[in-house]
Amino acid sequence: MIIRADITDADQSRELVENVVRDYGRLDALINNAAIFELHPIATAGYDEWRKAWQNTINTNLIGTANLTFCAAQQMIRQGGGKIINVSSPGAFRGGHDDPAYGARQTGLNAMSQALGP
């Protein structure tokens, strides 16, 4: 079964976890791999395009992931365990000239993973 949600919507993230638990009785694993990628090179992007790319990327790739992680972790704590895996990329360490928001998101995701990890 596939359960879909827009993770940029905090309520849908919460409902996603609730629906999994309702349908399967528990949540044993969450793999955070959702991401968007929008080119926005500083040399050629307009200011509105630049801001939109940053907002969309951070909202989807970092804040959405953080909200879903919170909801899943709360459920896993209640049930006595589970695993959360965050998928990152080398962009966290070297960034990209045409997509700096994506690299910033990767770095943020890695920092969040370390902060919440064992």
C-alpha positions in Angstrom: 0.0 0.0 0.0 1.2 3.5 -0.8 0.2 6.4 1.4 0.9 9.8 -0.1 1.3 13.1 1.6 2.7 16.6 0.9 5.3 16.9 3.5 5.4 20.7 3.1 2.0 20.6 4.9 2.6 19.9 8.6 -0.9 18.4 9.0 -0.3 16.0 6.2 2.9 14.8 7.8 1.1 14.1 11.0 -1.7 12.4 9.2 0.7 10.3 7.2 2.1 8.8 10.4 -1.4 8.4 11.8 -2.6 6.6 8.7 0.4 4.2 8.7 -0.3 3.3 12.3 -4.0 3.0 11.7 -3.5 0.6 8.7 -0.5 -1.4 10.0 -0.6 -1.1 13.8 2.8 0.5 14.2 5.6 2.4 12.4 8.9 0.6 12.4 10.9 2.6 9.8 11.0 6.0 8.2 13.3 6.7 5.3 13.5 10.4 4.6 14.4 10.7 0.9 11.9 13.3 -0.3 13.6 16.2 -2.0 13.3 18.8 -4.7 16.0 20.4 -6.7 15.7 23.9 -8.3 18.5 25.5 -10.2 19.1 29.1 -9.0 22.6 30.3 -10.0 23.4 33.5 -8.3 24.9 35.0 -11.5 21.7 34.6 -13.5 18.7 34.1 -11.2 16.5 37.0 -10.5 15.9 37.9 -6.9 12.3 36.5 -6.9 13.5 33.3 -8.5 16.4 33.0 -5.9 14.0 33.5 -2.9 11.5 31.1 -4.3 14.1 28.4 -4.8 15.4 28.8 -1.3 11.9 28.8 0.2 10.7 25.7 -1.8 13.9 23.8 -1.1 14.1 24.4 2.6 10.4 23.9 3.1 10.3 20.6 1.3 13.8 19.2 1.9 14.4 20.3 5.5 11.3 21.6 7.3 9.1 18.9 5.8 11.6 16.2 6.7 11.9 17.6 10.2 8.2 17.6 10.8 7.8 14.1 9.5 10.7 13.0 11.6 9.1 14.5 14.7 5.8 12.7 14.1 7.4 9.4 13.4 9.8 9.6 16.3 6.9 10.4 18.7 5.1 7.2 17.5 8.3 5.1 17.7 8.9 6.3 21.3 5.3 5.3 22.2 5.7 1.9 20.7 9.2 1.2 22.1 11.4 1.6 19.0 11.9 2.1 15.3 14.5 3.5 12.9 14.7 6.8 11.0 17.1 7.0 8.1 17.9 10.3 6.5 19.3 10.3 3.0 21.8 13.0 2.3 24.3 13.6 -0.5 27.8 14.9 -1.1 26.2 18.3 -1.7 26.3 18.8 2.0 30.1 19.0 1.9 30.8 20.7 -1.4 27.7 22.5 -2.4 26.9 23.6 -6.0 27.2 26.9 -7.7 23.9 26.5 -9.4 21.9 25.1 -6.4 23.2 26.5 -3.1 19.9 26.0 -1.3 20.1 22.2 -2.0 23.6 22.1 -0.4 22.4 24.1 2.6 19.5 21.7 3.0 21.9 18.7 3.0 24.1 20.3 5.6 21.0 21.0 7.7 19.7 17.5 7.4 23.1 16.1 8.5 23.2 18.4 11.5 19.6 17.4 12.4 20.5 13.7 12.1 23.5 14.2 14.4 21.5 16.2 16.9 18.7 13.6 17.1 20.9 10.5 16.8 22.0 8.2 19.5 
